Amino acid sequence: MAKRIIKKVMDNKDNHIINVYRDSEFNEYSVRIIGKPEADYFTDDKDDAFATANLFKESLSNESK
């Protein structure tokens, strides 16, 4: 498997961790919230993956308000 973490986003308030992975075998990026596998997001666009990770962080922060 050729998957590696290329970005980690942390929400310091609630300790959510969102990782962006690059899978070179499938030429794909995935965004994963640790502990929420139903929220996994897959794309072939790096910028889209980074933007989605930031949106996930904002969404999780808004959930806890």
VENQUI-V256369 format. One record per helix or strand. SS is the DSSP state (~ for helix, > for strand). FROM is the first residue (numbers start at 1). TO is the last residue. Records with the same first field share a line. If there is no record, write none. Layout:
SS = FROM-TO, FROM-TO
//
This chain:
> = 3-11, 16-23, 28-33, 36-43
~ = 46-63
//
